[in-house]
Amino acid sequence: MPIRRVRQGCGTVAVVDLTGKVVVVTGGARGLGAATARAVVDGGGKVLITDVLETEGAETAAELGDAARFLRHDVTSEADWAAALDHALAEFGRMDGLVNNAGVATGRFLEHESIEHFRRVVDINLVGTFIGIKTAIPLLRANGGGSIVNISSAAGLTGLALTAGYGASKWGVRGLSKIGAVELAEARIRVNSVHPGMTLTPMTAPVGIEPGDGNYPGTPMGRVGAPEEIAAAVAFLLSDSAGYMTGAELAVDGGWTAGLTVKYLTGR
């Protein structure tokens, strides 16, 4: 199936060929995770959506039809991880890809961040990703290889105020991805990280930024991203077209981490 483009969100996005691939997407009930699950199914693949949000997760899977399943899954639990991947094998017979998308944000200055909250954010965002990679390795080895895509953040490429736990965990995800890429290349398991900028999802809704051109002037493209735009990049990394990519950090951020805008520098 050739790559085609469809109208979604703020513009058109590519539908990447994922025919026959089985992918597990954590945090897939809504937002970026749900958009990624849709991209997998649109590309001809099958997806196991996991999340702690049971009602929304089941609804998203139902919308995608027979190519999707849902399972409740706490990414900080080793037992839940084992059950999730066993479920993917039981339902679809194989596993080709894993998207470690589940995560939580923070909005506190470092000096006001509690140790308990910091640890919780790191446990979900970073330790959860570690457990997922570790649990998936034997299955992907047995499959002859595969692709792991870890969702980091633009906050994992630069310092960002109010993100002590979140930013630290996303820098960790970035580093863990590179370690996995180096160690697992011989098994034909590719590990890459994606670094979204400000994207319009339920997690970022409290920020109050509206979609559309001109509403996010601190970014060179002047707008926030749509979940489908990030999902298209994730789908590419899952696909055979990215067969020579591992250890890459793919920023999908409207140019935010490229540098300061003229408007920011001049006020015009």
VENZIRA-V221605 format. One record per backbone hydrogen bond with DSSP energy under -1.0 kcal/mol. NH is the residue of the N-H (numbers start at 1). CO is the residue of the C=O. If there is no record, write none. Layout:
nh: (NH/NH)
co: (CO/CO)
This chain:
nh: (4/6/8/11/13/15/18/20/21/23/24/25/26/28/34/35/36/37/38/39/40/41/42/43/44/45/46/47/48/49/50/51/54/57/58/59/60/61/62/63/64/68/69/71/73/77/81/82/83/84/85/86/87/88/89/90/91/92/93/96/97/98/99/100/101/112/113/118/119/120/121/122/123/124/125/126/127/128/130/131/132/133/134/135/136/137/140/141/142/143/144/145/146/147/148/149/150/151/152/154/156/157/167/168/169/170/171/172/173/174/175/176/177/178/179/180/181/182/183/184/187/188/189/190/192/193/194/195/197/200/201/205/207/208/214/215/216/219/221/222/225/229/230/231/232/234/235/236/237/238/239/242/243/245/247/250/252/256/258/265/266/267)
co: (15/13/11/8/6/4/43/44/18/46/97/48/99/50/30/31/32/33/34/35/36/37/38/39/41/40/21/67/23/69/25/71/52/53/54/55/56/57/58/59/60/65/47/49/51/74/77/78/79/80/81/82/83/84/85/86/87/88/89/22/22/147/24/149/99/109/110/114/115/116/117/118/119/120/121/122/122/123/126/127/128/129/130/131/132/133/136/137/138/139/141/140/188/96/190/98/192/100/194/196/153/154/163/164/165/166/167/168/169/170/171/172/173/174/175/176/177/178/179/180/184/185/184/146/148/248/150/250/252/225/199/201/204/205/222/212/222/216/254/219/198/226/226/227/228/230/231/232/233/234/235/239/240/242/191/193/195/253/255/261/262/263)
